[in-house]
Amino acid sequence: MFDKIGSVLDTVRGLLQGEPLRAIGYGAGVIVWIVAAVSGRIPDVPIEQAVVQAGAAAAVLASIIETARRYVSPAN
């Protein structure tokens, strides 16, 4: 079990060294979703609506992160 945790931590460290803004942004999106799901803030909707909503949320999150990355990336 500790080997798996160690490998996950190594992966996170690698992501933070290569693309910290991308890792932090998408990680924050996942954490917000987990907290909303656990607290019961995500309503039950039909699968079609869930797919549309998830796609829209992913598109907005990706566009915000990638736009911010364009301006703060050390490569630019």
N, C-alpha and C positions, 0 to 999 in steps of 0.2 A: 504494500500500500504506500509506504513512504517513497519507494522508487517512482511510483506514478506521480506523486505530488512533486518530487524533485524534478521529474522530466517536464511537468507542466510549468513549474517555476523557471526552468531553463528556457522553455519556449517563450514565456512572457518576457524574460530578460532580453532575449534575442529580438523580440518585436519592439521593445522599448528602445533598444539601441539603434535599430534600423529606421523605423518609422514611428516615433513616439506619439505624434498627434493622431495618426490613424489608429494606433492601438488604444489610446486613451478614449478617443471618440466612439469607436465601435464597442469598446468594453463598457463605456458608460451607457450606451444604448441597451446592451444586454442586461446590465444591472437594473436600469429603470424598468425594463420589461419584467424581470424576475420579481422586483418589489411590487409592481402593479399586480402581477398574477397572484402572489402570495397574499396580498392585502385584499384581494377580491375586487379590484377596481376594473378588471377587464370583463366586460359583460359577455354573456353567451350569445353568439351570433351564428347564423348559418355559415357553412364553410366558404361559400362564394364571397360573402361579405368579409370574412376573416382574411381571405387571400388578397382581396382588393385593398383592405386596410393595411395589411402587412407590407404589401408591395409599395403602397404610397409612403408609408413610414420609412421603409428602407431607402426609397428614392430620395426623400427629403434629407434623411440623415447622411446618406452618401454624398449628396450634392453640397451640403454644409461642410462636411469634413474635407472633401476634396478641394473645395474653394478655399478654405482656410489653409490647407496644405500648400496650395499654390503660392500663398503669400508668406508663409513662415518656414517653408522647407529650406534647409541649408543648401540644397542643390540649386535653388533658384536665385 
